[in-house]
Amino acid sequence: MNLLCITTYTGLGGGETSLLTLVEALTRRDPDLRLHLLTPQDGQLGERWRALGGTTHISAWRGASVYFVPQIYARFPVVRRMARLMREQQIDIIHSDYHSLPFAAAAAQIARVPLVWTCWGWWFRPKSWQRAFFRHLTVPPNHTFTASWAIKAGFLGDPPFVAPNRVEVLPPGVDTARFRPGIDGSPVRADANVLDNAPLVALIARFQDVKGHDTFQAVARRVVDALPAARFIVAGENVHGATADDAYKARILAAWRADPILREKLTYIGFRADAERVIAAADVIVCPSRFESYGMVNVEAMACGKPVVSTRAGGPSETIVDGETDIKNPMGVENPTGYLVDAGDVSAFAARVVQLLNDADLRIRMGAAGRARVERLFSAEAMAARFGTVIDGLIGR
């Protein structure tokens, strides 16, 4: 079977990492699966795709905005190029991101190839002139996934524009062999000049305003007041090259340089391909985002047996079992795996981080519960099994 994935993104953010995890798990499930990737230009995603043994294709186009008009976008020249590629490569099934969707869907219809797409943004709620287009993508030979219930609710709207049972939630899975307890994080500590016995708190996020680097820096200042030995690291870069993200990064780093305590206690270590080692190096992982559609790093941290202090806004309330409220969420109640905090509540974030840094037994219990939860609900194998069942059904295998 030939699978073609179409995306405008070429860096390695959470969605792209999830896509790589999915296709790698799919190839373990079906060794005969042949992987194709189509992007507007080459980049980190393409490099990783080829390392998995897949084929990459380049064809320039500009991603659609949320205001796209399906009938107009279906006439763009890239649609014919996509359809020709599908025929030449004998593509059996397509997976598209949102910003490629109006082109990919039109090309798939021309080439008569089933299409699956995954919605990663709760703000992608269809406009009135797009609703028929999106309704069509919720019935065979097409299928619509969302990465979380929060995304599904935002996409469908209130009242929903299509029956909710026609949109399926498929939580992105984690490679539990890569992200696991017992990984050696000492190389990351050494690179950041952090002692082996120093309490260490980590943030892993690209530079984007919603990610809350400013909150993390404020939390670090509060934690240091209570625990002077504590250290902090931030891993991540501006992976998509957006001008607004560059400006945000400049503001964050300027504030960091202007504070002598932050300069001493907090280290920005840039993009790391070995995210599992960054997680392993830390005692606590923090996700201070103003909103997270899913929160991939939280799930990766739980897979590594690390407790998480995260914003409750969006997807994290579905993946993390809160040690304070133990609230019921769509995936059910289990042993606590971390703490959920209101976005921007610096005091609450700091208090939970200090609590965890002061209680090794609590960290161990939450870490073990997190690992068990990921193995049961958020593994790459579980994601690939459901995705594989859907695409097998669509192509009539």
C-alpha positions as CSV (number, residue, x, y, z in Angstrom):
1,M,0.0,0.0,0.0
2,N,1.2,3.5,-0.8
3,L,0.5,6.2,1.7
4,L,1.0,9.9,0.8
5,C,1.2,12.4,3.6
6,I,0.7,16.1,2.6
7,T,1.8,18.9,4.8
8,T,2.9,22.5,4.5
9,Y,5.1,22.1,7.6
10,T,8.8,21.2,7.1
11,G,10.2,21.7,10.7
12,L,9.7,19.4,13.6
13,G,7.0,20.6,15.9
14,G,4.6,18.5,17.9
15,G,2.4,17.7,15.0
16,E,5.2,16.7,12.7
17,T,6.8,14.5,15.4
18,S,3.5,12.8,15.9
19,L,3.2,12.2,12.2
20,L,6.6,10.5,12.2
21,T,5.7,8.4,15.2
22,L,2.5,7.3,13.4
23,V,4.1,6.3,10.1
24,E,6.9,4.5,11.9
25,A,4.3,2.5,13.9
26,L,2.3,1.9,10.7
27,T,5.4,0.3,9.0
28,R,5.8,-2.0,12.0
29,R,2.2,-3.0,11.6
30,D,2.5,-3.4,7.8
31,P,6.1,-3.9,6.5
32,D,4.8,-3.6,2.9
33,L,3.6,0.0,3.5
34,R,5.4,2.5,1.3
35,L,5.7,6.0,2.6
36,H,5.5,9.2,0.6
37,L,5.7,12.8,1.8
38,L,4.8,15.9,-0.1
39,T,5.9,19.3,1.2
40,P,6.4,22.8,-0.4
41,Q,10.1,22.5,0.3
42,D,12.6,20.3,2.1
43,G,13.5,20.5,5.8
44,Q,13.9,18.6,9.0
45,L,10.7,16.6,8.5
46,G,11.9,15.5,5.0
47,E,15.2,14.4,6.4
48,R,13.6,12.3,9.1
49,W,11.1,10.9,6.6
50,R,14.0,9.7,4.4
51,A,15.7,8.2,7.4
52,L,12.6,6.0,7.9
53,G,13.0,4.8,4.3
54,G,10.3,6.9,2.9
55,T,10.2,8.9,-0.3
56,T,9.9,12.7,-0.3
57,H,8.4,14.9,-3.0
58,I,8.6,18.7,-3.4
59,S,6.0,20.9,-5.1
60,A,5.7,24.6,-4.1
61,W,2.4,25.9,-2.7
62,R,1.3,28.3,0.0
63,G,-0.8,26.9,2.8
64,A,-4.5,27.8,3.0
65,S,-5.7,30.2,5.7
66,V,-8.9,29.6,7.7
67,Y,-10.8,31.7,5.3
68,F,-10.2,29.5,2.2
69,V,-13.0,29.1,-0.3
70,P,-13.0,25.4,-1.4
71,Q,-14.4,26.0,-4.9
72,I,-11.6,28.5,-5.7
73,Y,-8.8,26.6,-4.1
74,A,-9.8,23.5,-6.1
75,R,-8.7,25.4,-9.2
76,F,-5.1,26.2,-8.1
77,P,-2.4,24.6,-10.3
78,V,-1.0,22.7,-7.3
79,V,-4.1,20.6,-7.3
80,R,-3.3,19.2,-10.8
81,R,0.3,18.6,-9.7
82,M,-0.9,16.7,-6.6
83,A,-3.3,14.6,-8.6
84,R,-0.6,13.7,-11.2
85,L,1.7,12.6,-8.3
86,M,-1.0,10.4,-6.9
87,R,-1.4,8.7,-10.2
88,E,2.3,8.3,-11.0
89,Q,3.1,6.9,-7.5
90,Q,-0.1,4.8,-7.5
91,I,-1.1,6.2,-4.1
92,D,-3.8,4.2,-2.3
93,I,-4.5,6.6,0.6
94,I,-3.8,10.2,1.5
95,H,-3.3,12.0,4.9
96,S,-3.4,15.8,4.9
97,D,-2.9,18.6,7.4
98,Y,-5.4,21.5,7.6
99,H,-3.4,24.0,5.6
100,S,-3.0,21.6,2.6
101,L,-6.6,20.2,2.8
102,P,-8.4,22.2,0.1
103,F,-5.7,21.3,-2.4
104,A,-5.3,17.7,-1.3
105,A,-9.1,17.0,-1.1
106,A,-9.6,18.3,-4.7
107,A,-6.6,16.3,-6.0
108,A,-7.8,13.2,-4.2
109,Q,-11.2,13.6,-5.8
110,I,-9.6,13.9,-9.3
111,A,-7.4,10.9,-8.7
112,R,-10.2,8.9,-6.9
113,V,-8.1,8.3,-3.8
114,P,-9.5,8.2,-0.3
115,L,-8.4,11.0,2.1
116,V,-7.9,11.1,5.8
117,W,-7.0,14.3,7.6
118,T,-6.2,15.2,11.2
119,C,-7.4,18.5,12.8
120,W,-4.8,19.8,15.2
121,G,-6.3,23.3,15.9
122,W,-9.4,24.0,17.9
123,W,-9.7,27.3,16.1
124,F,-10.2,25.6,12.7
125,R,-14.0,25.9,13.0
126,P,-15.5,25.9,9.5
127,K,-16.9,29.1,8.1
128,S,-20.5,29.0,6.7
129,W,-19.1,28.6,3.1
130,Q,-16.8,25.8,4.1
131,R,-19.3,23.5,6.0
132,A,-20.4,21.4,3.0
133,F,-16.7,20.8,2.2
134,F,-15.9,19.6,5.7
135,R,-19.1,17.5,5.9
136,H,-18.0,15.7,2.8
137,L,-14.7,14.9,4.5
138,T,-16.5,13.1,7.4
139,V,-18.0,10.3,5.3
140,P,-16.3,7.6,3.2
141,P,-14.2,7.6,1.1
142,N,-12.8,10.2,3.5
143,H,-12.4,10.4,7.3
144,T,-11.8,13.2,9.8
145,F,-9.7,12.8,13.0
146,T,-9.0,15.3,15.7
147,A,-6.1,15.1,18.1
148,S,-8.1,15.7,21.2
149,W,-11.7,16.3,22.5
150,A,-10.8,20.0,23.0
151,I,-10.0,20.3,19.3
152,K,-13.1,18.3,18.4
153,A,-15.3,20.7,20.4
154,G,-13.7,23.8,18.9
155,F,-13.9,22.4,15.4
156,L,-17.6,21.3,15.6
157,G,-18.8,24.5,17.3
158,D,-22.0,24.9,19.3
159,P,-24.3,23.8,17.9
160,P,-22.2,21.4,15.9
161,F,-22.2,21.8,12.1
162,V,-22.1,18.0,11.6
163,A,-23.1,15.0,13.7
164,P,-20.3,14.6,16.4
165,N,-20.1,10.9,15.8
166,R,-18.8,11.6,12.3
167,V,-15.6,13.2,13.7
168,E,-13.3,10.8,15.5
169,V,-10.8,11.7,18.3
170,L,-7.5,9.9,17.8
171,P,-5.0,11.0,20.5
172,P,-1.4,11.1,19.1
173,G,0.6,8.2,20.4
174,V,4.1,8.0,21.9
175,D,6.9,5.6,20.9
176,T,7.1,3.9,24.3
177,A,10.4,2.2,23.4
178,R,12.0,5.6,22.8
179,F,10.3,7.5,25.6
180,R,10.8,5.2,28.7
181,P,12.1,5.4,32.2
182,G,15.7,4.8,32.8
183,I,17.2,6.8,30.0
184,D,20.5,8.5,30.8
185,G,20.0,12.3,30.9
186,S,23.5,13.2,32.1
187,P,24.7,14.4,28.7
188,V,22.0,17.1,28.7
189,R,22.9,18.1,32.2
190,A,26.5,18.3,31.2
191,D,25.7,20.4,28.2
192,A,23.7,22.8,30.4
193,N,26.4,22.8,33.1
194,V,23.9,21.4,35.7
195,L,25.2,19.2,38.5
196,D,23.9,15.6,38.7
197,N,22.3,16.2,42.1
198,A,20.8,19.6,41.3
199,P,16.9,19.8,41.2
200,L,16.1,20.4,37.5
201,V,13.0,21.6,35.9
202,A,12.5,21.5,32.1
203,L,10.3,23.2,29.4
204,I,10.3,21.7,25.9
205,A,8.6,24.0,23.4
206,R,9.1,25.9,20.3
207,F,9.1,29.7,20.5
208,Q,5.5,30.8,20.0
209,D,3.6,33.2,22.1
210,V,1.0,30.6,23.2
211,K,3.8,28.4,24.8
212,G,4.3,30.6,27.8
213,H,8.0,31.0,28.1
214,D,7.4,34.2,30.0
215,T,5.4,32.3,32.6
216,F,8.1,29.7,32.9
217,Q,10.7,32.4,33.6
218,A,8.5,33.9,36.2
219,V,7.9,30.5,37.8
220,A,11.7,29.9,37.8
221,R,12.2,33.1,39.8
222,R,9.6,31.9,42.4
223,V,11.0,28.4,42.7
224,V,14.5,29.7,43.2
225,D,13.3,31.8,46.1
226,A,12.2,28.6,47.8
227,L,14.9,26.3,46.5
228,P,18.1,28.2,45.7
229,A,19.7,25.0,44.3
230,A,17.1,24.5,41.6
231,R,18.0,24.8,38.0
232,F,16.0,25.2,34.8
233,I,16.4,24.3,31.1
234,V,14.4,25.2,28.0
235,A,14.7,23.2,24.9
236,G,13.2,24.2,21.5
237,E,13.5,26.7,18.7
238,N,11.4,28.6,16.2
239,V,10.9,25.6,14.0
240,H,8.5,27.1,11.4
241,G,10.3,30.4,10.8
242,A,7.4,32.7,11.4
243,T,8.3,36.4,11.9
244,A,6.0,36.7,14.9
245,D,7.7,33.8,16.5
246,D,11.1,35.4,15.9
247,A,9.9,38.6,17.6
248,Y,8.5,36.6,20.5
249,K,11.8,34.7,20.9
250,A,13.7,38.0,21.0
251,R,11.4,39.4,23.7
252,I,11.8,36.3,25.9
253,L,15.6,36.1,25.5
254,A,15.9,39.9,26.2
255,A,14.0,39.4,29.5
256,W,16.2,36.5,30.4
257,R,19.4,38.3,29.7
258,A,18.2,41.3,31.8
259,D,17.7,39.2,34.9
260,P,21.0,38.1,36.6
261,I,19.3,35.3,38.6
262,L,17.7,33.8,35.5
263,R,21.0,34.0,33.6
264,E,22.5,32.0,36.4
265,K,19.8,29.5,37.0
266,L,18.1,29.0,33.6
267,T,19.7,27.8,30.4
268,Y,18.3,27.8,26.9
269,I,19.7,24.8,25.1
270,G,18.1,25.2,21.7
271,F,16.6,22.5,19.5
272,R,17.4,18.9,20.7
273,A,16.6,15.9,18.6
274,D,17.0,13.8,21.7
275,A,13.9,15.1,23.6
276,E,13.8,11.8,25.6
277,R,17.2,12.7,27.1
278,V,16.0,16.2,28.0
279,I,13.0,14.7,29.8
280,A,15.3,12.1,31.5
281,A,17.6,14.8,32.7
282,A,14.8,16.7,34.5
283,D,13.0,16.0,37.8
284,V,9.8,17.8,36.7
285,I,8.5,18.8,33.3
286,V,6.5,22.0,33.0
287,C,4.0,23.0,30.3
288,P,3.0,26.6,30.9
289,S,1.1,27.2,27.7
290,R,-1.8,29.6,27.5
291,F,-3.6,26.8,25.6
292,E,-2.5,23.4,24.3
293,S,-4.5,21.6,21.6
294,Y,-3.0,18.4,22.8
295,G,0.4,18.8,24.6
296,M,2.6,16.1,23.1
297,V,5.5,16.8,25.5
298,N,3.3,16.0,28.5
299,V,2.5,12.5,27.2
300,E,6.2,12.0,26.3
301,A,7.2,13.0,29.9
302,M,4.7,10.6,31.4
303,A,6.0,7.8,29.1
304,C,9.4,8.5,30.6
305,G,8.1,8.3,34.2
306,K,8.3,12.0,34.9
307,P,5.6,14.1,36.7
308,V,4.2,17.0,34.8
309,V,2.9,20.4,36.0
310,S,0.8,21.7,33.1
311,T,-1.7,24.2,32.0
312,R,-5.2,22.7,32.2
313,A,-6.3,24.6,29.1
314,G,-7.2,22.3,26.3
315,G,-5.7,18.8,25.7
316,P,-3.7,18.4,28.9
317,S,-6.9,18.1,30.9
318,E,-7.5,14.9,28.9
319,T,-4.1,13.3,29.2
320,I,-3.0,14.2,32.7
321,V,-4.7,12.9,35.8
322,D,-4.6,15.9,38.2
323,G,-3.1,15.1,41.6
324,E,-5.2,17.8,43.3
325,T,-8.7,17.4,42.0
326,D,-8.5,13.9,40.4
327,I,-11.2,15.2,38.1
328,K,-12.9,12.8,35.7
329,N,-11.9,13.3,32.1
330,P,-12.9,11.6,28.8
331,M,-10.2,9.0,29.2
332,G,-11.2,8.0,32.7
333,V,-9.8,8.4,36.2
334,E,-6.5,6.8,37.3
335,N,-3.8,7.5,39.8
336,P,-2.4,11.1,39.6
337,T,0.3,11.7,37.0
338,G,0.9,15.4,37.7
339,Y,-0.8,18.7,38.4
340,L,-3.1,20.9,36.3
341,V,-2.9,24.6,36.8
342,D,-4.8,27.5,35.4
343,A,-2.9,29.1,32.5
344,G,-0.7,32.1,33.6
345,D,-1.1,31.3,37.4
346,V,2.6,31.7,38.3
347,S,2.1,31.2,42.0
348,A,0.2,27.9,41.4
349,F,2.8,26.6,38.9
350,A,5.7,27.4,41.3
351,A,4.0,25.9,44.3
352,R,3.4,22.6,42.5
353,V,7.0,22.5,41.1
354,V,8.4,23.1,44.6
355,Q,6.1,20.4,46.1
356,L,7.4,17.9,43.6
357,L,11.0,18.9,43.9
358,N,10.7,18.4,47.7
359,D,9.1,15.0,47.5
360,A,11.0,12.3,45.6
361,D,8.5,9.6,46.6
362,L,5.6,11.7,45.1
363,R,7.6,12.1,41.9
364,I,8.2,8.4,41.7
365,R,4.5,7.5,42.3
366,M,3.3,10.0,39.7
367,G,5.9,9.0,37.2
368,A,4.9,5.3,37.5
369,A,1.2,6.2,37.1
370,G,2.1,8.3,34.0
371,R,4.0,5.5,32.4
372,A,1.1,3.0,33.0
373,R,-1.4,5.5,31.6
374,V,0.6,6.1,28.4
375,E,1.1,2.4,27.8
376,R,-2.7,1.8,28.1
377,L,-4.1,4.8,26.2
378,F,-1.4,6.8,24.4
379,S,1.0,4.4,22.8
380,A,2.1,4.7,19.1
381,E,0.8,1.1,18.6
382,A,-2.7,2.0,19.8
383,M,-2.7,5.0,17.5
384,A,-1.4,3.1,14.5
385,A,-3.9,0.2,15.1
386,R,-6.9,2.5,14.9
387,F,-5.5,4.6,12.0
388,G,-4.6,1.4,10.1
389,T,-8.1,0.0,10.7
390,V,-9.7,3.2,9.2
391,I,-7.5,3.3,6.1
392,D,-7.8,-0.4,5.5
393,G,-11.6,0.1,5.5
394,L,-11.5,3.1,3.2
395,I,-9.4,1.4,0.5
396,G,-11.4,-1.8,0.9
397,R,-8.6,-4.1,2.0
